[in-house]
Amino acid sequence: MPAPATLVNRLLDLAAQHYGRPRETLTPDADLFKSLGIDSFQALDLLSRLEEAFSCEIPDYELQGVTTFAGLAEIIARRA
C-alpha cells in the first residue's frame, strides 16, 4: 500500500532540509543515497531523525532493499 502523499512530501522536505539539497530535486522514486549524496552511515543518521520526526521505530531489517523515498515512506506509514 503506497504511503500518503503528505507523508512522502514531509519526508522529502526533511531530507532536503537536513542535507541541504534543493527540495525540487528530490522525488519519491529517487534513490536515497544518490540524490542526497550520502553513505550508509549518514543514512543511519537520517533514519534516527525520521524516527524522531514521525514518532516511530523502524527496525533495520525492514530497511533491507529500500532505496527510494517512496519505499521509506511506506515503512514509516506502517510504523507511525
Steps between C-alpha positions, in 0.01 A plus 500: 500500500654832395569759767280811505635785287517729803732256677723467193517879463586546867773237469642674192487837676686366804766327290556811286527722805735271691736443207475846344360375171247695293159346575398508134786263413362225725219276377323201656672256263846655535780288643560608860876464486561657159259790532624598847863412437518293818660175609357228724619671820327823404190301412492372860510860620212582268307201630542617860372844409202353314411273790495807723306715252235234436494359856567143395766232520622340180687170538810462284368180341208692347739728316680228308456566132333839550671753276231758419319766698167337407617167641616667820171689528308171473692361795442816703128487418481144637689594815360842583 
